Amino acid sequence: MTIEEAQKTVDSWITTTGVRYFNELTNMAMLTEEVGEVARIIARKYGEQSFKESDKNKELSDELADVLFVLICIANQTGVNLTDALQKNLDKKTKRDSDRHKNNEKLK
């Protein structure tokens, strides 16, 4: 699925199953919540925290998909084409960081 297809699929799901988009502020709060769930899994799986019983059935892939879903909702409702935005962002990073990371002693 392309990013464009994902934006269309989410929009279709929202308008048929979800009834309507939550407002932007609600979606921003939901995005923060979902990122927190990703952080919780990362801290336990790759960090030093141990899993609680309630965390053991959580899947990183599912939580990342939740983040992506809400991010796409915000893009859709604010008129952002994520394909164009990502390409523009990659172009910016390439121009800005072309030598920066190569010359970073911490990355060698």
C-alpha positions, -999 to 999 in steps of 0.1 A, spaced: 0 0 0 14 34 -9 11 64 14 -15 79 -9 -35 47 -8 -32 46 30 -46 81 32 -75 72 10 -82 39 29 -82 57 63 -105 84 49 -129 57 36 -128 38 69 -134 70 89 -164 80 68 -180 46 68 -170 29 100 -158 57 122 -186 81 113 -164 112 112 -129 124 121 -123 135 157 -113 171 158 -76 179 154 -70 186 191 -85 152 200 -64 135 174 -33 152 186 -40 139 221 -46 104 207 -14 105 187 5 114 219 -12 85 237 -3 61 210 33 72 209 34 67 246 23 31 241 51 26 216 75 41 241 63 17 268 70 -14 246 104 -1 235 114 7 271 105 -29 281 117 -48 251 149 -29 244 154 -9 276 159 -18 312 123 -19 323 105 -53 328 72 -62 313 41 -60 335 15 -87 330 -8 -62 313 20 -53 288 29 -88 277 2 -91 249 11 -57 234 26 -59 199 50 -32 187 37 -35 152 1 -29 163 11 1 183 31 16 154 1 10 132 -20 29 157 4 58 155 4 57 117 -34 56 116 -38 87 138 -11 105 119 -28 98 87 -61 111 102 -44 144 111 -29 147 77 -63 140 60 -82 164 81 -56 192 76 -52 187 39 -16 174 41 -5 151 13 19 128 31 36 115 0 45 151 -10 54 161 26 77 131 30 95 137 -3 100 174 6 112 164 40 137 139 26 150 164 1 155 189 30 173 164 51 195 153 22 206 188 15 210 198 51 226 166 64 246 153 34 279 156 53 268 161 88 262 124 97 293 112 77 315 136 97 299 127 131 325 110 152 298 95 174 285 75 145 318 59 135 
